[in-house]
């Protein structure tokens, strides 16, 4: 799977793409918010080997046109609150696991499986604890006592936002 990160600003965005293990697919490049350049971007992302998922900050209203265009082109798009991106950029306070030799990190890997707050909110705590414990075992991470409950409670907080839904949707949490 490819991950395309899109940093939005007025009139243009910076885009880069990576594969697992930090393999660079595309170094950062600029895309203007014109129909022709957005079409070129969609075509490029669709041309990459394997599935490509785009993650975009929902800043102001600048992101809406890009999300809609990429979604209409058949791409998976997740609009994320920029505060979450900033918080994750410095690490995640829920996880203190170091980066593994293969470049993986527990909080990043967990985000691939529970990529949206509603993926956790859609279960009761017992179901999440069981799924998290199984996930840790499958990915060779330690499941410390009480950690799953702490994560579950974190995702229940009203200030925990992301794109809406647990399916291929291109909508952002309005006003957040």
C-alpha positions as CSV (number, residue, x, y, z in Angstrom):
1,X,0.0,0.0,0.0
2,X,1.1,3.6,-0.7
3,X,0.4,6.5,1.6
4,X,0.2,9.9,0.0
5,X,0.4,12.8,2.4
6,X,-1.1,16.1,1.3
7,X,-0.2,19.4,3.1
8,X,-2.8,21.9,2.0
9,X,-2.5,25.7,1.8
10,X,-4.4,28.4,-0.1
11,X,-4.3,27.6,-3.8
12,X,-1.7,24.8,-3.7
13,X,-0.7,21.7,-1.8
14,X,2.5,19.8,-1.2
15,X,2.2,16.1,-1.9
16,X,4.6,13.2,-1.2
17,X,4.1,9.4,-1.2
18,X,5.7,6.5,0.7
19,X,5.4,2.8,1.0
20,X,5.9,0.7,4.1
21,X,9.4,0.7,5.6
22,X,9.8,4.4,4.7
23,X,10.3,3.7,1.0
24,X,10.0,7.0,-0.8
25,X,7.7,6.8,-3.8
26,X,7.5,10.5,-4.6
27,X,9.5,13.3,-3.0
28,X,7.4,16.4,-2.1
29,X,6.0,18.2,-5.1
30,X,3.6,21.1,-5.6
31,X,0.1,20.8,-7.0
32,X,-2.0,23.8,-7.7
33,X,-5.7,23.6,-7.0
34,X,-6.8,23.7,-10.6
35,X,-8.9,21.1,-12.3
36,X,-6.0,20.1,-14.6
37,X,-3.4,19.6,-11.8
38,X,-5.9,17.8,-9.5
39,X,-6.7,15.4,-12.4
40,X,-2.9,14.9,-13.0
41,X,-2.5,14.2,-9.2
42,X,-5.4,11.7,-9.2
43,X,-4.1,10.0,-12.3
44,X,-0.6,9.8,-10.8
45,X,-1.8,8.4,-7.5
46,X,-3.9,5.8,-9.3
47,X,-1.0,4.8,-11.5
48,X,1.2,3.8,-8.5
49,X,1.7,0.1,-7.9
50,X,-0.7,-1.3,-5.3
51,X,-3.5,0.7,-3.5
52,X,-2.8,4.3,-2.7
53,X,-4.5,6.0,0.2
54,X,-4.4,9.8,0.6
55,X,-4.2,11.6,4.0
56,X,-4.9,15.3,3.9
57,X,-5.2,17.9,6.7
58,X,-8.6,19.6,6.8
59,X,-7.5,23.2,7.2
60,X,-10.1,25.9,6.8
61,X,-12.0,25.0,3.7
62,X,-9.0,24.7,1.3
63,X,-9.0,20.9,1.6
64,X,-12.6,20.3,0.5
65,X,-12.0,20.7,-3.3
66,X,-9.1,18.3,-3.2
67,X,-10.8,15.7,-1.1
68,X,-13.9,15.8,-3.3
69,X,-11.8,15.5,-6.5
70,X,-9.7,12.6,-5.3
71,X,-12.7,10.8,-3.9
72,X,-14.7,11.3,-7.2
73,X,-11.6,9.8,-9.0
74,X,-12.0,6.7,-6.9
75,X,-9.2,7.2,-4.4
76,X,-9.4,6.5,-0.7
77,X,-9.1,9.8,1.1
78,X,-8.9,10.5,4.8
79,X,-9.2,14.1,6.0
80,X,-7.5,14.5,9.4
81,X,-7.5,17.3,11.9
82,X,-4.1,19.1,11.6
83,X,-3.8,19.1,15.4
84,X,-3.7,15.3,15.3
85,X,-1.0,15.4,12.6
86,X,1.0,17.8,14.7
87,X,0.6,15.7,17.8
88,X,1.6,12.6,15.9
89,X,4.6,14.3,14.3
90,X,6.3,14.4,17.7
91,X,5.2,10.9,18.7
92,X,2.0,9.8,20.3
93,X,1.5,10.2,24.0
94,X,-0.4,6.9,24.2
95,X,2.6,4.9,23.1
96,X,6.2,5.1,24.2
97,X,7.4,2.2,22.2
98,X,10.7,2.9,20.3
99,X,11.0,2.6,16.6
100,X,11.8,-1.0,15.7
101,X,14.8,-2.0,13.5
102,X,12.5,-2.5,10.6
103,X,11.3,1.1,10.9
104,X,7.8,0.3,12.3
105,X,6.2,1.9,15.3
106,X,3.4,0.6,17.4
107,X,1.2,3.7,17.1
108,X,1.6,3.9,13.4
109,X,0.9,0.2,12.9
110,X,-2.2,0.5,15.1
111,X,-3.4,3.5,13.1
112,X,-3.4,1.3,10.0
113,X,-5.8,-1.2,11.6
114,X,-7.8,1.3,13.6
115,X,-7.4,4.2,11.2
116,X,-10.5,6.1,12.4
117,X,-11.8,7.1,15.8
118,X,-15.2,5.4,14.9
119,X,-13.4,2.1,14.3
120,X,-12.8,2.1,18.1
121,X,-16.0,3.9,19.1
122,X,-18.0,1.3,17.1
123,X,-17.1,-1.4,19.6
124,X,-17.8,-1.8,23.3
125,X,-14.7,-1.8,25.5
126,X,-14.6,-5.6,26.0
127,X,-14.6,-6.2,22.2
128,X,-11.9,-3.5,21.7
129,X,-9.7,-5.0,24.5
130,X,-10.0,-8.4,22.9
131,X,-9.2,-7.1,19.4
132,X,-6.3,-5.0,20.6
133,X,-4.8,-7.9,22.5
134,X,-5.1,-10.1,19.4
135,X,-3.6,-7.3,17.2
136,X,-0.6,-6.9,19.6
137,X,0.1,-10.6,19.4
138,X,-0.2,-10.7,15.6
139,X,2.1,-7.8,15.2
140,X,4.5,-8.9,17.9
141,X,3.9,-6.0,20.2
142,X,3.5,-6.2,24.0
143,X,0.0,-5.8,25.3
144,X,0.5,-4.2,28.7
145,X,-2.2,-4.6,31.3
146,X,-4.6,-1.7,31.2
147,X,-3.3,-0.2,28.0
148,X,-6.2,-1.3,25.8
149,X,-8.6,0.3,28.2
150,X,-6.6,3.5,28.2
151,X,-6.6,3.7,24.4
152,X,-10.4,2.9,24.3
153,X,-11.1,5.7,26.8
154,X,-8.9,8.1,24.8
155,X,-11.0,7.5,21.7
156,X,-14.2,8.1,23.6
157,X,-13.2,11.7,24.3
158,X,-15.3,14.3,22.4
159,X,-12.1,16.1,21.3
160,X,-10.9,13.0,19.5
161,X,-11.8,13.7,15.8
162,X,-10.9,12.4,12.3
163,X,-12.6,11.8,9.0
164,X,-16.1,10.3,9.5
165,X,-16.8,6.7,9.0
166,X,-14.8,3.4,8.7
167,X,-15.2,2.9,5.0
168,X,-13.9,4.6,1.9
169,X,-15.4,8.0,2.4
170,X,-14.0,11.4,1.7
171,X,-15.6,13.6,4.3
172,X,-14.1,15.6,7.1
173,X,-15.3,16.3,10.6
174,X,-16.8,19.7,9.9
175,X,-15.7,22.5,12.1
176,X,-12.9,20.6,13.8
